[in-house]
């Protein structure tokens, strides 16, 4: 008997695929009200299952599962107090909380309104057995989102949440209704219109006790479209693991197509917590975490000083304009005086006389202080913008930050202050007001690797029967000879015995890259490494950012080495 009851509940689910919306609940409101004295018309919403999400090898990342929901049709409720007591007892929900949900159902009194999600199967059966006591109460099977890899993909997939009043007002014309789930972040939000599908509904006639008499009409729901990503699940998993408990980000990208092979931001969160109203405690914990901020996507949404990775841009500005050539040398004695202040190099004795290639290899601050003054502040800002800083990359994820590229005019207009020479020195080593995101640094490095193409990174490779516009790359206005000099310097960073990025060296693969250590007034410095491999015919570029990670030449470089080794093992090199 119990199996037949459960089967009846699930039958409806399979009969129409899943629960959703039916516009007739609004348009035929007056008609249904007129039928409410004897037999009633009931609209059972049929939500289409959201499209699934797969990685580049068609491994399933996000799916749907069946869950039981208890809802009420407010207009048909019998003895509300009695029903409230029974539901509270069986569901284990306080009467006060349950009462509030039941009253919310009065907004659309002829439409089932969920008061409990993800109800245990046994409880669902018990409530079905007591149906004669629960007039107006409906137990249904509905699809629930299932994030198979939890927090390891949280900033890629994002999560679902109930539609807000603001969203409802904005999207009502698209068929959205109260209690609908919509994408709140990540791909779930960015591609919500494709993943959502089209809802349907079942129109049935019931008697005064809520017993179904006949089916009047059926509108089949249309399942949402599946997403196929550029992401490699194994590489994504590894990037999360190698960051471990550190806060930071790793992004790996094809330097010619912009396809994102991995995008890891730590700490993460479990998007499954947002699926059910029963996980409110866990959701509040995530939302109120003011120490780690797990909802922040450090890969694209947080901007930081770039430190020495910005020296790539500084070098480009003087080489491309002819203000410095590849044979010109400058001297580093360990410090450089600007006014009454000595700006120091990280190497106390200094690096001596160097060419620009050697200065990139050594990440010599004194050399780049001098380049900053040779170029001038406005030229530094101009080339920063040429390499995509100060604007969003256009990656197909929400919440991206544009970072910030300061200018002399900005400071005068906004802060009402003059620009100081010392600020130009700081600018030239990626400090001061300049702020960038890891995805911007990655795009800059990809442009160096591919010969000057500024790409639009993308996570989604394809959606069946949908023509995606993934953005066209822009050609950076810079001569190829300048880029080649910089590339050679980046090769030396990792492969020369005295390079700052020797910990990023990979046996059998020539890696090129740049380290960075960004001073942080609030604590330990941030560590950076960005590079590409192999040097000839690059197959991937990456950025590693470790919040409060100290010297990028050590921590971030070592992580980069491990990621490149993993990518090679997966056949991505």
N, C-alpha and C positions, 0 to 999 in steps of 0.2 A: 504493500500500500504506500509506504513511505517513498519507495523508488518511483512509483507511478506519479506521486505528487511532485517529486523533484524533476522527473522527466517532463511533466507538464510545464513546469517553469522554464526548463531549458529548451523545450520544443519551440516555444514562442521565440526564443533567442535565435535558434537555428532557422526557424521558418522565415524570418525577416532579416536575418543576418545579425543585427544588433539594434540596440535602442537609439533613438535620435529625436528629431524635431518634425513637427507636422504643422504647416502654416494654417491649416484649417482651424486650429485651436483659437485663433484670433478672429479670422474672417467670419467664422460661423458661430461666434459666441452667443448671439441672441437666439439663434435657432436651437442650440443645445439647451439653453436655459428654459426655453419653452417646453422642452421634452422632459424636464427634470422631475415632474410630479409622478409620472408612471414609469415608463421605460426611459433610460438615459442613453445618450450617445457618449461614448468614451473614446478619447484619442490617446492611443498608446504611442508615444514618440519612438522613433527608430533611428538611433544615431549610427551613422556609418562607422565602421572600424577605421581608425586612422591608418594612413599608409605606413608601411614598415620602412626601416632604415638599415641599409647594408653597407659593409665596407667595400674596398676596391676588389676584393676576392669573393664578393657576394656572401660574406659571413654575416649572419643576422646580428644586428646590434640593438635594435628596438623593435618590440613586437606588441601584441595585444593578448590578454588572457581574459577568461570569463570570471566575473565576480557577481555576487548576489547583492541586490539593492532592495531596501524596503522603502516604499513611497506611500504617499497618501493622496487621494483625490478629495480635497477639502469639502466640496459640495456634497459628497456622498458619505462623509463620516457619520457614524451612528453616535453612540454615547461617547463623547470625546474624553470625558474623565476616565471612564472604564478602559477605553482603548489606550489612553496615555499610560495608565498603570500597567497594563499587560505588556505594552511595548517596552516600557522602562525596565520591567522585570526581565523580559526575555532577551533584550538587547544589551542590558547592563549600562544603559545611558540614564543619567539623572533626569528626573521628571521635568525640572526647570529648563534644562537644555533642550530636551525633546519637545517641550511645549512651545518654545520659541520657534523651533523648526516647523512645527505643525502650523503655527500662525502665519509663518512665511508662505506656506502653501496656499493661503487665502488670496494671495496676489493674483493667481490664475486658478480659481477654484475648481475648474472642470478638467484640469490637467494634472497627471501624476507628478508629485514633487518628492524628491528623495529626502528622507530624514535620516537614513543610515546607509553608508557605503561599505562594501567589502564585508558583508555579514557572513558569519560562519555558516557552512552548509547545513549543519545540524539545526542551527537556529532558524535558518530559512525554511527547513522542512517543518519544524514545530509551528511556525507562524502560518504556514499553508494549512496544516492540520486544524488550526484554530480559526480558519477563515470565517466560519459562521459567527464568531464573536467579534470579528474585526472588519465590520462593514466600512468600505472606503479605503482599506489598506491593501496594497498590492506588493507582491514579492516578484521581482523580475531578475533576469540575468542580463548583464550588460558588459561591454568590453572595458577593460582597464588597461592603461599603458604599462608596459613591462620593460624597464631599462635593464637589459641583461648584464651590463658591465658597470652599473652604478656610477660611482664618483669618478672612475677612470675616464669616462667620456662625458662627464657632466657639463663641462663648458663647451662641448661640441653639440651634444644633443639638446641641452637645455631641459626644460620641464613644462608640464601642463599645470594650469590652475583654473579655478572657476572664473568665468567672465566677470569683470568688474562692472559697476553701474556706468562708468565712463565708456568702457569698451562696448557695453550693450547698446548705449545710445548711438555710438559711432557705427556699429556693425549690424544693427537690427535689420536694415534693408537687405543684408546678405543672408538672412534666415537665422541669425543667432537669437537665442532666447535665454531666459534666466536659467541658471545651473549648467549652462554649456561649459565645456572645457576648451580653453584656447591656449596656444603656445605663449608662454611668458618669457622665455629666453632661449638662446641657442637656435639650432635648426628648427625646433618646434615652433618658434616664433617667426623666424625669417621665412620659412616655407609653409606657414600655417594654412594658407589658402589651397595648397596642393595636398598636404597631408590630411586635411579635414574631410575631404570628400563631400558628398551631398546627402543630406538626411532625408528620411522618409517617415512614414507613419502608418499605423493600423487603426482604422475606424471601426469600432464595434458597438453593438447595442447591448446594454445590460439592463437587468431589472432593478427594482428599488433596493434590492439587497446586494447589488454589485455583481450578480451572477451573469456571465456572458450568455447572450441569446443567439447572436449571429454576427458574422463579420460583414461589414457594409462596404469597406473599401480598403485597398492596400496600396501604398506607395513604397516601392522597394528603395532602400538606400543604396547609394553608389559608393563603393569603397574608395578611400583616399589613395592617392598615388604614392608609390614607393620611391624613396631616395636612394641613389647609389653614390657613395662617397669616394673621394680620392684617398681617404684615410686608410692606412694599413693597420689593422687591429693589433697585430703583434708588435709593431713598432710603437704604436700609441701606448700599449700596455707597458712596454719597456721604458718609455720616457717617463711615465708616471712613477714606475718603480725606482728608476735611477734618481729622481728628485727626492723620493722618500718623504721625510718629514720637513724638508726644506720648503720655504715659500718661494715660488718663482715660476718660470715658464720655459718650455722647450717647444720650438716649432721647426718642423722639417718640411721643405718644399722643393718641388721640381723647379730649377732655375730658369727653365725655358717656357713652361706652360703655366706656372703659378699654382699648380695643383698641390694642395696641402696634404702631405703624407702623415703627419702627426701634429697635434696641437694639444699640449698638456699644460694645464695650469694648476698649481698646487698652492694652498689646499683646495680640495674639491668638496663636493657634497653629494648625497645620494638623491637623485631626482625622483626615485620611487617614493620618497617621503611626501612629495607634493601631490601624489596621485589620489590619496585617500584622505578624507576628512578625519579619519581615525588616527592619523599621524600628526595631529596638530602640535603635540608637544615637541616632537622631533623637528617640525618645521620652525617653530618658535626658537628653538635652540640654534638652528642654522641662521635665522634672520637676526638674532640678537648677539651673535658672536662678534664682539667688537675687538677681539684680539687678533683673530686670523682672517676675518672677512671671507669666508669660503665662497660666497656668491660672486666675488670679484674675479673677472677673467683677466688675470695678469698678463696674458699673452696679447690682448688687443685693447683692453679697456683702461689700463693703468699706464701712466706716463712717468718716466724717470729720467734723471740726467744720464746721458749715454756714456760719459767718461771717454776713454781713449778710442772706442770704436768710431767716434765722430771724426777722428783724425783722417779717416778715409776721405771725408768730404773736404776737410781743410786742404789736404794734399791735392785733391782734384781742382780746387779753386785757384791755386797758384800755378799748377802745371798747365791747366787749360787756358789760362789767360796770359801765359808766358812770363809771369812775374818770377818764376823760378824754373830752371831746367834740371834735367836729371843729373847733370855733372856738378852743379853748384853745391858747395859744401857750407855748412854752418857749424859753429863750435858750441859745445855744451860743457861748461865747467861745473855743473851741479846746481847752478841757480841763474836766474836772469832778473836783473833789476828793472823795475818799472816804478819810476818816481822814487819814493823813499822805501819801497817794499821789495824784498827779494822773493821772487817766485821760484820755488824749488823744483828740481827734477826728482823723480822717485829714486834715482841712483845718486847717492850723495856725492861721490867723486866726479860724477859726470860721465858722459859718453865720448868726450873728445870731439874731433872733427868727423862729420858724417855727411853722406849724400842723403837724398830724400828716401831712397830705398832702405838704407841702413837705419834711418830715423824711424821709419815704419816698423822695421824689424825690432828695434830697441824700444819702441813706444816712448821715445825721448820727449819729455815735456818741454824742455828748454828749446829744442829745435822747433817745436810747434808753437810755443809762445811767439817766437820770432816770425813764423809763418803767419800767425794771426795778425801781426802788425803789418807784414808785407801785403797781405790780402786786404785788410781793413774789415771792420765789423759788417758793413752792408754787403760786401762780397761774400762773406761767410754765410750770411742769411740767405743771399740769393742762391748759392749752391746747395745749401741745406734744403731749400724748396725744390730745386731741380731734382734732388734725389728723393723727393717725396715726403720730406719732413714738414710738419705744420699742416698736413691734410690727411684725411682718412684714406686708407689704402683701397677701400671698397670691398674688402672681404665680405663674403656672404654670411655674416654673423652680426647680430645686433649689438649695440652698446659700444662700438669702437670709438676710441678717443683720437682726436686729431693731433694731440701733443701740442707743443708750442715752440715757435721759432721767434726769438726776440730781435728787435731792431732798435737803433738809436731813437728813431721817431716814436716808436711804441713807448719807450720808457719816458720820454719827455711828455708825451700826450697823456699817458695813463698814470704814471707815478709822479709826474711833475718834477722830475729829476734829470740831471745831466748824466750822460754816459761816461764812465770813468775808464781810463786806459787799462786798469787792472781787470775790468770786466771783459775786455777784448782778449786778454791773456787767458782768462778762465774759459771763455767761449771756445778758444782754439783747442782746448783739451776736453771739451764736452762737459763743462761745468757751468754753474751760474743759472740763468733763467731758462736755458734750453731744456726742453722735456720731450722725450720720444717714447714710443711703445716698442716692445719686442718685434711686433709684426712689421713696423716701419724699418727697424734695423735690418731685419731679414730681407725686406724688399730692396733696400740699398745694396746689401751684399749680393743679392741675385743679379742686380744690374751690373755690378762689377764683373760677376762671373759670366754673364751672357753677352757682354759687349755693349751695354748701355740701354737695355730695354727695361723700363719701369713697369712691372707686371701688376695685374690685379689678382691677388691671391683668391683662391676659391676652394671650398670644402666639398661642395656637391659636384660630382662629375656629370651626372645625367638624371633625368626623370623621364620615364618612358612616355612617348608621345607628347613631350613638351620641349619646345625649342628654348633653351636657356641662353640668356645674354650674360656672359661672364666678364664683360668689359674688355676693351682693347688695350694692349700695352702701349705706353708712350715712349718715344725715343728721346733719351736725355740729350740735351744739347751739350755735348762734350766730345772732344776728339779721341779717337781710338788709341793714339800713342800715349796719352795721359793715363787712360785706363790700364794699358799694358804695363806701365811703370808701377802703378799701384798694385796690380795683380802680382807682379814680381816681388814687391815688398811684402805682400801678404803671404806669399809662398815662403819667404825667408822667416817670417814670424814663427811658423810652425816647424820648419825643417832645418834652419840654421841652428847650430849648437847653442848660440847665445840669444836666440829668439825668445820673446816673452811667452810664446804659445807652445813651447816644446812639449808640454803635457798633453797637447792635443794631437800629437804625432801618432799615426796609425801605420803599423808595419804593412808594407806592400801597397799602400795608397798614399799618394802625394796630396796632402791636405793644405789648403791656404785659408788664412783667417786672421782675425784681429781680436786681441784681448781688450778688456776695459775694466777699470776700477773706478766706480763713481762714488765720490764722497757723499756722505749722508749726514746732515746736521743732527738727525735724530738718533743716530746710532752707528753701528758697523757699516762699512761701505758695501755697496752692491757690486756683484761680480758679473761680468759679461764675457761671452765669446760668440763671435759670429764668423762663419766661414763657408767654404764650399769644397766639394771633392767629387772626382779627382781633379787635380789642377788642370790637366788637359782633357777637354771634353767633359765638363762637370755634369754629374747626374743628380746631385742634390745640393742644396744649401741649407744651413741651419742657424738658429740662434739659440743660445742658452743664457738665461737670465736667472741669477740667484739673489733673491732679496736678502740683504745683510750677509752676503756670501763671501765678503772679503775680496782678496785679489783675484781678478778674473783669470789671470795667467795660470792659476793653480786650480781652484775649485771648478769654475765654469769650463775651463779647457779639458780637464779630466772627464767631466760629464760628456762633453762634446765627443771626445775620443770614443767613449763607450757607445754612444748613439751611432756614430759612423760605423764602428765595428759591427753593431747589431744590424744596421741597414745593409751592410755588405753580406752578412750571413743570410739575410732575407732575399738576396738577389736584387736589391734596389740600387746597387752601385755597378 
